[in-house]
């Protein structure tokens, strides 16, 4: 019996010897994690950008290539005018937004100018389909500005938005009990092999802090949207107005997109859209109203959440020189503009 027990213990030794502790994993991958600082110029009553007042925000991201490509969350950079990334060795670089997808909440940015990789770790992208409920994971980011913070937890489940038709691109989020707070957004969620399996996105919480459930956009979805399809930077922060709110805003259809802010570059700037300038609280949500309300793009009426997915598929199918029309409300008037794809 003692001999059998000794043999069994010896068989287990290689497994434990080859396993990496969380401390070792953190030291291996934390140099791939960046703090993202953004600035957006505020909008005046005409909807134009002003340089005299700026709004700053912070998020996280992860380096995924040797030439400076970084994954983050769409809501961190989507309407930013200026983006800077900071590594844990205090190297700071300016970055440019390449592609965003607000529905999936993923974005791709790229460091501008000469980039010194040095000892920085390039993150390995894992297969999020392999992540099972109950698997251990860990998150690195800058919650509340506390850079390079580590939290751990498990995969608690998966979520697919129920309003997405199967004909459109599948969007999926990994659910976790790991601590995710403001500032973690865009940071990597790693499996215990040190691979990125999700990008921290949002929390469900009554207080706005971590007393709820965290979610991250899966790596497989991020890879397909950001790396395997044509880049598209929307450059607009917006809210969807449902049928009830459409009546409140006197919209001549069942819904629309209320533009909150527009980046100096991106699709919104190409169209010439204007953001809001009046602070308001509607159904407990603080918004900037007074901006354009988009009714229709490329023949697609934006009357439901599903229409946004359909619109993106159409927009990425265009080639330079193609034209399409955008219909929107500005100052109570319905305007139509013809846009030529750059």
ZAMARGU-4260 file (C-alpha; in steps of 0.2 Angstrom, whole numbers, plus 5000, padded with zeros to 4 digits):
<rodrens>
0) 5000/5000/5000 | 5014/5012/5005 | 5023/5008/4988 | 5007/5011/4978 | 5005/5028/4987
5) 5023/5033/4984 | 5021/5029/4965 | 5005/5039/4964 | 5014/5054/4973 | 5028/5053/4961
10) 5016/5053/4946 | 5009/5070/4952 | 5026/5079/4954 | 5029/5083/4936 | 5011/5091/4935
15) 5014/5103/4950 | 5032/5106/4945 | 5027/5112/4928 | 5013/5123/4934 | 5015/5142/4935
20) 5010/5151/4950 | 4999/5167/4948 | 5014/5177/4954 | 5025/5170/4940 | 5011/5173/4927
25) 5009/5191/4933 | 5027/5194/4931 | 5027/5186/4914 | 5012/5196/4906 | 5010/5212/4915
30) 5022/5221/4904 | 5010/5219/4890 | 4996/5229/4899 | 4995/5248/4896 | 4986/5262/4904
35) 4976/5272/4891 | 4974/5291/4894 | 4961/5300/4882 | 4956/5318/4880 | 4940/5324/4871
40) 4937/5342/4867 | 4920/5348/4873 | 4906/5354/4861 | 4899/5371/4861 | 4881/5376/4857
45) 4884/5375/4839 | 4890/5357/4840 | 4908/5361/4836 | 4923/5356/4846 | 4931/5369/4857
50) 4950/5367/4862 | 4948/5378/4878 | 4939/5364/4888 | 4944/5345/4888 | 4937/5330/4896
55) 4950/5316/4901 | 4947/5298/4905 | 4957/5283/4908 | 4956/5264/4904 | 4967/5249/4900
60) 4973/5239/4885 | 4985/5225/4880 | 4999/5225/4868 | 4996/5211/4854 | 5010/5214/4842
65) 5028/5219/4841 | 5024/5234/4830 | 5012/5242/4843 | 4995/5236/4840 | 4984/5237/4856
70) 4967/5229/4860 | 4955/5239/4872 | 4937/5243/4874 | 4927/5253/4862 | 4920/5265/4875
75) 4937/5269/4881 | 4943/5277/4864 | 4928/5278/4852 | 4925/5297/4853 | 4943/5302/4859
80) 4952/5316/4851 | 4969/5311/4858 | 4975/5294/4864 | 4991/5290/4874 | 4997/5274/4881
85) 5008/5271/4896 | 5018/5255/4899 | 5024/5249/4916 | 5041/5255/4912 | 5034/5272/4911
90) 5036/5273/4892 | 5023/5284/4885 | 5017/5284/4867 | 5003/5293/4857 | 4991/5281/4848
95) 4979/5282/4834 | 4962/5273/4834 | 4961/5260/4820 | 4945/5251/4822 | 4930/5251/4835
100) 4914/5241/4837 | 4903/5249/4850 | 4891/5234/4850 | 4904/5221/4855 | 4914/5235/4864
105) 4931/5231/4857 | 4944/5243/4849 | 4960/5242/4840 | 4973/5256/4842 | 4991/5258/4836
110) 5006/5267/4843 | 5012/5281/4832 | 5030/5285/4828 | 5045/5274/4833 | 5040/5261/4845
115) 5053/5253/4857 | 5048/5235/4862 | 5062/5232/4873 | 5057/5220/4887 | 5039/5222/4884
120) 5029/5206/4883 | 5017/5204/4868 | 5002/5195/4874 | 4996/5179/4867 | 4978/5178/4861
125) 4970/5162/4867 | 4954/5153/4861 | 4940/5159/4871 | 4929/5145/4866 | 4940/5134/4877
130) 4936/5144/4892 | 4924/5134/4903 | 4913/5139/4917 | 4923/5137/4933 | 4940/5140/4925
135) 4952/5151/4935 | 4956/5168/4927 | 4964/5184/4931 | 4963/5203/4926 | 4976/5216/4925
140) 4972/5235/4923 | 4971/5252/4931 | 4955/5252/4942 | 4952/5269/4949 | 4969/5274/4942
145) 4978/5260/4952 | 4990/5255/4938 | 4995/5236/4935 | 4982/5230/4948 | 4979/5212/4948
150) 4962/5203/4953 | 4957/5185/4951 | 4941/5175/4949 | 4933/5162/4939 | 4923/5161/4922
155) 4906/5163/4929 | 4896/5160/4913 | 4894/5167/4896 | 4882/5180/4889 | 4875/5183/4872
160) 4864/5199/4869 | 4847/5192/4867 | 4842/5206/4854 | 4855/5200/4841 | 4848/5191/4826
165) 4858/5175/4821 | 4860/5183/4804 | 4872/5196/4811 | 4889/5195/4818 | 4889/5184/4835
170) 4894/5195/4850 | 4898/5186/4866 | 4904/5191/4883 | 4913/5181/4897 | 4905/5183/4914
175) 4917/5183/4929 | 4917/5187/4948 | 4934/5194/4947 | 4935/5212/4953 | 4932/5224/4938
180) 4931/5243/4942 | 4931/5259/4932 | 4949/5260/4924 | 4949/5241/4921 | 4939/5244/4905
185) 4949/5238/4890 | 4961/5228/4900 | 4965/5209/4897 | 4957/5195/4905 | 4969/5180/4906
190) 4967/5162/4908 | 4980/5152/4918 | 4991/5149/4903 | 4994/5168/4902 | 4983/5170/4886
195) 4971/5184/4883 | 4953/5176/4882 | 4943/5192/4884 | 4944/5211/4885 | 4936/5219/4901
200) 4920/5228/4896 | 4907/5232/4909 | 4899/5228/4926 | 4882/5226/4931 | 4881/5235/4948
205) 4869/5246/4957 | 4882/5257/4964 | 4894/5258/4950 | 4908/5249/4959 | 4912/5231/4961
210) 4898/5224/4970 | 4891/5216/4954 | 4896/5205/4939 | 4910/5209/4927 | 4909/5205/4909
215) 4923/5204/4895 | 4921/5203/4876 | 4928/5186/4871 | 4945/5185/4862 | 4938/5176/4847
220) 4925/5189/4844 | 4938/5203/4846 | 4950/5194/4834 | 4936/5192/4821 | 4930/5210/4822
225) 4947/5219/4824 | 4959/5208/4815 | 4950/5198/4801 | 4937/5211/4795 | 4939/5228/4787
230) 4943/5242/4799 | 4929/5254/4804 | 4931/5268/4817 | 4914/5275/4821 | 4921/5290/4831
235) 4904/5293/4839 | 4897/5291/4856 | 4878/5289/4855 | 4862/5282/4863 | 4848/5272/4854
240) 4831/5281/4856 | 4818/5268/4857 | 4800/5271/4851 | 4795/5279/4867 | 4810/5291/4867
245) 4807/5294/4849 | 4790/5302/4853 | 4798/5312/4867 | 4811/5319/4854 | 4798/5321/4841
250) 4807/5309/4829 | 4797/5305/4813 | 4800/5286/4814 | 4801/5272/4828 | 4819/5276/4833
255) 4835/5284/4830 | 4853/5287/4837 | 4856/5302/4847 | 4874/5308/4845 | 4882/5313/4861
260) 4899/5317/4855 | 4910/5316/4839 | 4929/5313/4838 | 4939/5325/4827 | 4943/5309/4816
265) 4932/5294/4812 | 4916/5291/4802 | 4906/5304/4812 | 4919/5317/4808 | 4918/5312/4789
270) 4899/5313/4789 | 4900/5330/4798 | 4889/5325/4813 | 4888/5337/4828 | 4887/5331/4846
275) 4877/5337/4861 | 4880/5352/4872 | 4866/5353/4885 | 4868/5342/4901 | 4852/5333/4904
280) 4846/5318/4915 | 4833/5306/4906 | 4826/5292/4916 | 4841/5293/4928 | 4854/5293/4914
285) 4865/5309/4912 | 4866/5314/4893 | 4872/5328/4882 | 4857/5332/4871 | 4856/5345/4857
290) 4866/5335/4845 | 4861/5327/4829 | 4849/5312/4829 | 4853/5300/4815 | 4838/5292/4806
295) 4845/5283/4792 | 4861/5278/4784 | 4864/5269/4767 | 4845/5266/4766 | 4845/5257/4783
300) 4833/5265/4796 | 4840/5265/4813 | 4824/5260/4822 | 4830/5246/4832 | 4846/5240/4841
305) 4847/5226/4828 | 4849/5239/4814 | 4866/5244/4820 | 4873/5227/4817 | 4866/5227/4799
310) 4873/5244/4796 | 4890/5239/4801 | 4890/5225/4788 | 4885/5237/4775 | 4898/5250/4779
315) 4913/5238/4779 | 4907/5232/4762 | 4910/5249/4754 | 4925/5253/4744 | 4934/5270/4742
320) 4924/5281/4730 | 4907/5272/4734 | 4893/5284/4740 | 4879/5283/4752 | 4866/5295/4760
325) 4864/5299/4779 | 4848/5306/4785 | 4848/5315/4802 | 4839/5329/4812 | 4848/5345/4816
330) 4839/5359/4825 | 4822/5352/4821 | 4825/5350/4803 | 4828/5333/4793 | 4844/5334/4783
335) 4851/5322/4770 | 4870/5322/4765 | 4878/5311/4752 | 4895/5304/4758 | 4909/5298/4748
340) 4919/5284/4756 | 4937/5289/4758
</rodrens>
